[in-house]
C-alpha cells in the first residue's frame, strides 16, 4: 500500500512541477549587470501564470510579485548607495524548486544610443579608426575596471520585441574592442570621477534616423514617414534609415531598465530635415514615458563636421546642428556638446572622425555638472550673446556668454564670417576685446555689415574656446 501511495505522490509532484515554467529573464537582467544605486530598480521576466515570484537581495531587500495572465511579472527592488562590493539577488517561484542567483554591481547606469558615431567601437570601422582605440582597449581592465557594457544586438524588426540578445561585459581587451568608443570614454571618465561602477547599455545602429528610434504611434504623426511594414520596405531605399524598426528590435526590449540618464549621438541621416528638433523632442517624450523614470537627463552630441556636398549647400549640416541646439531648448533637462573642433582636415569626407575620447569626456562633464551636482566643473562652451550685436561703420562687434570662464583663445581667431545686405559671407578679420569678451569683425569686401556667422558650415574651422577647452557654440545672427 505504501509503495503504491509513494508512486502516486511522486506522479503528483512530477505533474505539479511540469505545470510550473522555469523563471525566464530578459538578457539584460543577467550576471554582471549594474543596478542604479539608490533607486527602485525594476526587474522583470516571465513564468507561470498566477504564481508568486520573489526576489531576495544580499543587501537585505525582499520583493514579491504575482505572474500575470500573459505570463509576465515585474518587481522593483530598493538599491543601496554604490560601493565596490559584489552583490547578489536570488529569484524564486512559489511551487517550484527553480531559483536563479545573479551576481550584480551597484553603481550608475546610462543608456547610450544613436547612429554610427555612437555605435563605433574602440576597434573602429573599416576605413575609419578610433584614435588610440586598440591601446585604450588594452588598458581598459587596468584604467577602467568598474565599467560594464551591454551591447544590444543590432537588429531591425517590424513589431515591438520584449527581449534582445546581449550580455554584460567586463573591460577585458577582447570585450573592450567591441565597446562603443564614445560611450566607453564617457563611462570611464564618470567612473573615475565618482569612484563607482558605471554600466552602459549601448543601443545604437549605424545610419539610423530619429524616426528609426520612434514608435509606430509617434511616426504616424509624420506624413512623410511610412509606418506599415510593406510601405517601409518599399519606400525606404537605405535599409538603415527605416522608421521604427530599431525602436522595435532594440529600444523596446530594454525600455524598463532603470537608468540615470541618456547620451545620444545621432543626426547625420537627418541632415536636410528642418523638423528634426521637434521629432527628437517627440522621441525623447516617448522614451521617457515608456521608461517611467521622469525627465531623465538627455545629453546629445552635435554631429561631426563632414562635407555632404551633394546639394551644393555648404550649411546643410550646420542647419542640423542648429536644430540640435534648438531641441535642447524644447527638451527639459537636456544639453549638448560640440565636436566641430575635434576633426582633422583630411577627415572632411570621413563621417566617422577618429577622436572619440574627448567626445565622451565632454559628455561626462555635462553629467558631472548637471546630474551629479558638481557645478564648479565647466561643462558648456561660450555662446553668442545677441544683446552685444553692434554695427559701427564697416565693422560689427559680437560678444559671448561665458559662465564666468572667459575666452581662453584671444588672438588669431578663425571661423568668423560677415555679410552685407547682399547675403554673401566673407572671411572676417578679428580683433578681440578682452575687457568685454567681444570680437570686432571686418572684411574688405563688406562696407556695411548686417550679419555674422561663426563655424556655420558643413566642415567649419574655428578656434575660440572657453574654460575646460570647450569651444564656442556655432551661431549665426541671420535667419536666411
KEVO-876792 format. One record per atom (N, C-alpha, C): x, y, z. Coordinates in steps of 0.1 Angstrom, whole numbers, plus 5000, padded with zeros to 4 digits. Atoms other than C-alpha are relative to their C-alpha. Layout:
<pts>
XYZ
...
</pts>
This chain:
<pts>
500849885000
500050005000
500950135000
499249884999
502750245010
500850024987
499349995012
504650164978
499150074989
501049945009
501550244957
499850155003
500249864996
500950564977
501250094996
498849925003
504550684972
500150024985
500049985015
504250624934
499050114996
501049895003
501050844933
500550145004
499449874995
502851114954
501050054990
499049965009
505751104930
499550054987
500649965012
503551134900
499350145001
500749874997
501551424916
501150115000
499049904999
504751604924
500650034986
499549985013
506051554889
499150084991
501049925008
502851684873
500050155005
500049874994
502951984897
501250084995
498849935005
506452064887
499950044985
500249985014
505552034850
499150124997
500949895002
502852294855
500650145002
499249874997
505452554866
501150014990
498949975009
507552704840
501250065008
498849944994
511152804849
499950154999
500049855001
511653174856
500950034988
499349965011
512753334824
500350155001
499649864999
514753664824
500450054987
499549945012
515453904796
501650005001
498550015001
519153904785
500650115008
499449894993
519754244801
500049985015
499950044985
518954104836
500749875001
499150125001
521853874839
501350035009
498849994992
525153814857
500850124995
499149895003
527454114859
499350144998
500749885003
524754374854
500250115011
499949894990
524954714871
498650065003
501249944996
521954834890
500250145005
499949864996
521255204895
500050025015
500049984986
522255304930
498950095005
501049924993
519655444955
498850034991
501249995008
516755374932
499149885002
500950115000
513755154928
500349924987
499650075013
515454924902
499049904996
501050095005
513054734880
500649884995
499750135006
513354364873
498849944994
501250065006
511054164851
500449884992
499750125007
510653844833
498749924997
501150085003
508253554826
500049875008
500150124993
506953254845
498649955000
501350074999
503853054855
498950105004
501149914997
500653254854
499449975014
500650014987
499253314889
501049965012
499050034989
502453204908
500650135005
499349894994
504553424930
501550004997
498649995002
507953534920
500650105011
499449924990
510253664948
501550034997
498649965001
513553844948
500650035014
499349974988
515953844977
501450054997
498749945003
519054064977
500949985011
499050024989
522254024996
500250135008
500049884991
521754385009
498850015008
501050014991
518654275027
498650044995
501349975005
515754365004
499349874995
500950115005
512854124996
498850064993
501249955008
510154184969
499349884994
500850115006
507353964956
499050064990
501049965010
505153994925
499249874995
500850115006
502353784910
500150004985
499950015014
502753654875
498750024993
501349965007
500053804852
499649894990
500650095009
497853624828
500849974987
499250025012
500253684799
501449945004
498750074996
503053514819
501150105004
499049914997
504853834827
499950055015
499949944986
505953974861
501050115000
499049894998
507854284872
500050035015
499749974986
509354374906
501050125000
499049904998
511154674919
500749975013
499250024988
513954654945
500750135003
499249884996
515454934965
501449975001
498550035000
519154954959
500750105009
499249914991
521755094983
500950104993
499049915005
524355354979
501149924994
499050085007
527055234955
501349985009
498750044994
530155054969
500749924990
499350095009
532754844952
499849855004
500350134996
531354534969
499249934989
500850085009
529854244948
498849965008
501350044994
526154174955
499449894992
500850105007
523753904946
498550035002
501450014998
520053874940
499549874996
500550145003
518153544940
498550014998
501450005004
514853494922
499549855002
500750134998
512453204932
498650024997
501450005003
508953104923
499349905009
500850084991
506252964946
499649874992
500450135006
505552594940
501049944990
498950055009
508852544921
501350005007
498650014994
512352444930
501050094992
499149925008
513752674903
500450135007
499549874995
515952954916
501150054990
498949945008
518253194898
500750105009
499249914992
521153374916
500950084990
499249925009
522753664898
501050095008
499049914994
525953854907
499850134993
500349875005
525354224904
500950105006
499349894995
527054554909
499050125002
500949884997
525554884923
500950124996
499349885005
526555204906
499150094992
500749915009
525455444878
499849934987
500450065012
523655334847
499650104990
500349915011
523455524814
499649924987
500450055013
521755444781
500750084989
499349935011
523855534750
499449954987
500750035012
522055554717
500450094989
499849925012
522155694682
500449924988
499550075012
523855604649
501449975001
498750075001
527255504638
501150075009
499049944992
529355764657
499949965015
500250064987
527855624689
500349855000
499750145001
528055264677
501549974998
498650025004
531655294665
500849955012
499250064989
533755054687
501450055001
498649974999
537155104700
500949944989
499250065011
538454874673
499850074987
500249935012
537055114647
499149934990
500750065012
535255054614
501049984989
499250015012
536654954581
500250144993
499849875006
538255274567
499950115010
500249894989
537755464600
500549945013
499450054987
539855414631
499650095011
500149924987
539455534667
501450035005
498749964995
542455734679
500449935013
499650074988
544355514703
499049895005
501150094996
541355274703
500649875005
499450134995
543354944705
500850025012
499249984988
545755084730
499150025012
500949974989
542955214752
499249875004
500650124997
541254874749
500949915008
499050084992
544454704762
500150055014
499849944987
544554944791
498650005008
501449984994
540754924799
499949935013
500250084988
540954654825
500750075012
499349934989
543554854845
499550145002
500449864999
542355204838
498550025003
501549994998
538555144839
499449875005
500550144996
537954824859
498650005004
501450004995
534554944871
499050034989
500949985011
533054994836
499449874995
500750125006
530554744823
499150054988
500749965012
528854744789
499149894995
501050095006
525754574775
499850054986
500249965014
525754584737
498749934995
501250055006
522154544724
500349964986
499750055013
522354334693
499450094989
500549925011
522054544661
498949924992
501050085007
518754444646
498950104996
501249935004
515654574628
498849914999
501250095000
512154434632
498850094999
501249925003
508654554622
499049995012
500950014989
507054454655
500850025013
499249984987
508054554691
500349875007
499550124993
510154294709
500150025015
499949994985
510254214746
501449955005
498650044996
513854074746
500950024988
499049985010
517054114727
501249915004
498850074997
520453944725
501150095005
499049924995
523354064745
500449955014
499550044986
525354024778
500950115005
499249904994
527054244803
501549965000
498650035002
530754264796
501050085009
498949934993
533854344817
501050054990
499149935009
536554564802
501349924997
498850075005
538954284790
500350054987
499649945013
540854364759
499149964989
500850045011
538754154736
498650065001
501449944998
535454284751
500150154997
499949865001
536654644752
500150044985
499949975014
537454634715
498650014994
501449995005
533654594710
499250115006
500849894993
532654874733
499950124991
500249875006
531155184719
501150105005
498949924995
534155424720
499550125007
500649884993
532155734728
499549975014
500750044987
530155554755
501149955010
498950054991
533355384769
500750125006
499249894994
535255714773
499150085009
500949934991
532155874789
499949925013
500150084988
531755584813
501350005008
498750004993
535555574821
500250125008
499849874993
535655944829
499050015012
501049994989
532455914850
500449915012
499650104990
533655604869
501250055008
498849954993
537055764877
499650125009
500349884992
535456084889
499149975012
500950034989
532755924910
500549885009
499550114993
534655614921
499049885002
501050115000
531755374913
500049924987
500350075013
530755114888
499150094991
500949935009
529255264857
499649904989
500550095010
527155044834
499450084989
500549945012
526355144798
499249904992
500850085010
523555004777
500250064987
499749955013
524855054742
498949954990
501150035008
521755074720
500150094988
499749915011
522955224687
500149924987
500050075013
522655144650
500450104989
499549915010
524655304622
499050044989
500849955010
522855524598
498550035004
501449994996
519555524618
499650155001
500649874998
517355834617
499350015013
500749984988
515555984646
498749925000
501350075001
512355824632
500249855002
499750144998
514155484634
499849965014
500150034985
514055514672
498750045006
501349964995
510455624674
499049894997
501050115001
507355404678
499150034988
500949985011
504755354651
499050115003
501049904996
502355574671
500650144998
499449875002
504855864671
500350034985
499749985014
505855814635
498850034992
501249985007
502255814624
499650155000
500349855000
502256194632
500750074988
499249945011
504656254603
499649954986
500650045013
503056254568
501049944991
499050055009
506356174551
500749875005
499350124995
507255864572
499049884999
500850125001
505855524563
500149925013
500050074987
504855304593
499549864999
500350145002
503554974579
501149944993
498850075005
506054714570
500250004985
499950005015
505254704533
500550134995
499649865004
505555084529
501450035004
498749984995
508655094550
501049934990
499150085009
510254824528
500150064986
500149955014
509154984495
500650144999
499749855001
509755354503
501450045005
498749964994
513055344523
501149934993
499050065008
515855274499
501249955009
498950034991
518555284526
499449925012
500750084990
517654994549
500350055014
499749954986
519455154579
499250125004
500849884997
517155464577
498649965002
501450044998
513955264581
499450055013
500749954988
511455414605
499649895010
500450084989
510655254639
500649865002
499650144999
512454924632
501149985011
499050024989
515454984656
499350035013
500849984988
512955114682
499449865004
500750134997
511054784679
501049895005
499050114997
514154554680
501050035011
498949974991
516554744702
499650085013
500449924988
514955004725
498949945007
501250064994
511654834732
500449895011
499750114990
513254534749
500750055013
499349964989
515354744773
499450125007
500649874996
512955034780
499750005015
500450004985
512154914816
501350015009
498850014992
515854904827
500250145007
499949884992
516455164855
501350074997
498849925004
518955434843
500150135007
499849864994
520355764855
499850104989
500249915010
520255924821
500349944986
499850045014
520755904783
501050094993
499149935009
523556004760
499749964986
500650025014
522756044723
500950074990
499149955010
524956084692
499349964987
500850035012
522756094660
499750134993
500549885007
521656334633
500550004986
499549995013
523756274602
499049964989
501050045009
520956084585
498850094999
501149905001
518556364592
500450134995
499549885006
520656634576
499050044988
501049965009
518156834555
498650015005
501350004994
515256784578
499850125009
500249884991
514057114593
499049985011
500850034988
511756934617
500749915010
499250094992
514556744634
499850035015
500149964986
514256944667
498749955006
501350054995
510556864670
500049855001
500150145000
510956504661
500949935011
499150054989
513856454685
499350025013
500849984987
511656604713
498949905001
501050104999
508856374704
500649865004
499350134996
511256074706
500349995014
499649994985
512556184740
498849995009
501250014992
509056234753
499549865000
500550145001
508055894741
500949905008
499150094992
511155724756
499850025015
500249984986
510755894789
498749955005
501350064996
507155794790
500049855002
499950144999
507955434784
500949955011
499150044990
510855424808
499550035014
500749974988
508655574835
501050045012
499049954990
511655744853
500150155001
500049865000
510656104850
500850064988
499249935010
512656354829
501449975001
498650044999
515856164827
500950104992
499149925008
518856374816
500249954986
499850045014
519256374779
501150094994
498849925004
522756484767
500449954986
499750045013
523456484730
501350064994
498849965006
526456534707
499650074986
500349945013
526256784678
500849924989
499350095010
527156594646
501350064995
498649965003
530756604635
500050064986
499949945013
531956814606
500249894989
499950095011
531656644572
499450084988
500549935013
531256774536
499049924994
501150085006
527856654525
500050034985
499749965014
528156844492
499149974989
500950055011
525556664471
499150124995
500949895004
523256974471
500750134997
499249885002
526057224469
499850105011
500349924988
524757374502
501049985011
498950024990
527757424525
499550015014
500549984987
525457484555
499049895004
501150114997
523257164554
500349945014
499750064986
525057014585
499950115010
500149894990
525257354602
498550025004
501449984997
521457384600
499549885009
500450114992
521057034615
500650025014
499449974987
523457134644
499150115007
500949904995
521257444648
498749945005
501250074995
518257214651
500349925013
499750074988
520057004677
500150105012
500049904989
520757324698
498550045003
501449964998
517057424693
499349895008
500750104993
515957084706
500350005015
499749994985
517757144739
499250115007
500849904994
515657454744
498549945001
501350065000
512557234738
499949885009
500050124992
513556924758
500550045014
499649974986
513656974796
501149905004
498950084994
516756854814
500949944989
499250055011
518856834782
501150104997
498949925003
522156974769
500849934989
499350055011
524656924741
501550045001
498649975002
528356914733
500450024986
499649985014
530157044702
501249914997
498950095005
532556844681
500850064988
499449955013
533557074652
501550025001
498549984998
537057124667
500749875001
499350134998
537756754670
500249924988
499750075012
538456674634
501350054994
498949965007
541456694612
499650034985
500449965013
541456854577
499849884990
500250115009
541856514560
498849915003
501250074997
538656394576
498750064995
501149935005
536456614556
499049914993
500950105006
534956314538
499949875008
500250124991
535056074567
499050045011
501149974991
531856084586
500249945014
499750064987
533455884614
501450055005
498749954996
536256114628
500549915012
499450104991
538755924649
500050055015
499949954987
538756154680
498749975008
501250034992
536255994704
500150025015
499849984986
537856024738
499550145005
500449864996
537256404740
498550014999
501450005001
533656354729
499449945012
500550064988
533056114757
500250085013
499649924989
534856334782
499150125001
500949885000
532756634772
498649965005
501350054995
529556434778
500149985015
499950024985
530856334812
500150135008
500049874993
531456704821
498650045002
501449964998
527756764814
499449925011
500650084989
526756474836
500550045014
499549974987
529056564864
499550135005
500549874996
527956924864
498550005003
501449985000
524256894857
499249895007
500750124994
523356544870
500549985014
499450044988
525756494898
500450125009
499949884991
525856854912
501450065001
498649944999
529556934906
500050124991
500249885008
528657284894
501350084998
498749925002
532257414897
500749954987
499350055012
533157204866
499450074988
500549945013
532857394833
499649894991
500550115009
530757184810
499450054987
500549955012
529557414783
500850124995
499149895006
531457644759
499350134999
500649875002
530858014753
498950004990
501149985009
527758124735
499850144996
500349865005
526858424714
498950065008
501049924992
525058694733
499450104990
500649915010
522558864709
500050155005
500149864996
522459184731
501350074997
498849945002
526059254722
500250054985
499849985014
525559284684
500050164998
499949865002
526659634673
500850034987
499449965013
527459784639
500550145001
499549875001
529760084636
500850014987
499449985013
530660194601
500249864993
499750135008
532359894583
500349885009
499750114991
532759684615
498849965008
501150054992
530459474636
500749935012
499550064988
531059364672
499049905006
500950104993
529659054689
500749955013
499450054987
530158914724
499449875004
500350134996
529658604744
499649985015
500350054986
528158444775
501049895003
499050104998
530958254791
500049935014
500250064987
529658144825
501250035009
498949954992
532458344841
501349934997
498750075003
535158134824
500850084989
499249925010
536158394798
500249934987
499550065013
537658334764
501549975001
498650044997
540858134766
500950014988
499249985012
541958194730
499750144995
500249865001
542458564724
500550064986
499449945012
544358614692
500049904988
500050085012
544358494656
498749924999
501250085000
540758394659
499549974986
500550045013
539258204630
498649945001
501350065001
535858084619
498950114999
501049905002
534058424617
499950044986
500349945013
532358554586
499050115002
501049895000
530358874579
499550024986
500749975013
527958974552
499350135000
500849885002
526259284539
498649964996
501450025004
522759324525
499949904988
500150105011
523759104495
500049865005
500150134994
523858804519
501249914995
498850085004
527358694506
501050025012
499250004988
529558594535
501550004996
498649995003
533258674536
500849985013
499250034988
536058564560
500350135007
499949884993
536358824587
501450015007
498849974992
539458984602
499550045014
500649994986
539158984640
501050085009
499349944989
540159194670
499349975012
500650044987
539559054704
500150115010
500149904989
538459294732
499949935013
500050094989
539559114763
499250055012
500749954988
537959354788
498549974999
501450025001
534459284774
499649874994
500250135006
534858934759
499250024987
500649985013
533859074725
501049994989
499150015011
535259044690
499550104990
500349915010
535259324664
500449944987
499850075013
534959194628
499950104989
500049925013
535759354594
500449914989
499550075012
536259234559
500050104989
499849905010
537559434529
498850004990
501150015009
534559314508
498750055005
501249964993
531959434533
500150145006
500049864995
531359804538
499050035011
501149984990
528059784557
499549865005
500450144996
527859454576
498750005007
501450024993
524459324587
499949875006
500150134994
525158964597
501349945003
498850074996
527758744614
499749865001
500150144998
528358374613
501349955006
498850074995
530758154633
499949854998
500050155002
531557804622
498749954995
501350045005
528257784604
500249944986
499850075012
529357544577
500049855002
499950144998
529357174570
501349955007
498750044995
533057144577
500750135005
499549874995
533957454598
501449995006
498849984992
537257574612
499950115009
500149894990
537157774644
500949975011
499150024989
539457824673
499750095012
500449924988
537558014700
499649915011
500250094989
537557834734
499850075013
500249954986
536357894769
500749905010
499450094990
537057704801
499949854997
499950145003
537957334800
500249974986
499750025014
538957374764
498749974992
501350025007
535257394754
499850114990
500049915011
534657554720
498750095001
501149915003
532457854712
498949934992
501150065007
529057724701
499850074987
500249945013
528557784664
498750085000
501249925000
525958054656
500050094987
500249905010
524558294631
499050115005
500949894995
522858634636
498950024990
501049985010
520758604604
499049885000
501050115002
517758384595
499849964986
500150025015
518558344558
500049854997
</pts>
